[in-house]
Amino acid sequence: LRDRLEETRKHVEFGKDGRATGKHYRFTYDLLRTGRPPREALKEFHELLIAGRETKTPYVFHNGYNFDGRILKSHFQHWLGIDWEFHDNELWDTGMMEKASQLNMVPDPKDSWKSWAGRVSAGRFKGIFWSLDGHCVKRHNLVQKHNLDVSQAHTAGYDSYLAHLLFEEYREISQREGA
């Protein structure tokens, strides 16, 4: 685990060329040792998702279908023996919204959020960028608009807040443009 954490830190903090990225990786072996038992935390997170499902609360993720959703599905199955998949309109993916906004790709009337995000994700287009910190924050001027502390970047709370701010940015744009 220590070796894996160090390897991940190097990937986050240094690019392929060996130069510093300016990003910080805060997970250490000691930090992880003092946390809650993983199965317990994962079970509570699953219960939170179920509670949201019961109240029809959508979840906002950045690259949620391709990353977070797959990891949660895998972890719930492996560690808890629970089958999990987000329903069609349960997960709203700001990464795919950003990508689609550059491609002028709107949902078809028959699309669910999931099917639309899948279509957007499937396309590989040169010059289309949608990384949260490397593109979206700058494009939408989120640091200045919301006086963000970028030293907190890549922590769960910060990145979740960024996804929220980005979603709100899209909501404001759609209201302004009457979409």
Secondary structure, DSSP 8 states (H G I E B T S, - for coil): -HHHHHHHHHHHHB-TTS-B-S------HHHHHTS--HHHHHHHHHHHHHHHHHTT--EEESSIIIIIHHHHHHHIIIII-------TTTEEEHHHHHHHHHHT----TT--HHHHHHHHHH---TT----IIIIIHHHTTHHHHHT--GGGTTSHHHHHHHHHHHHHHHHHHHHHHT-
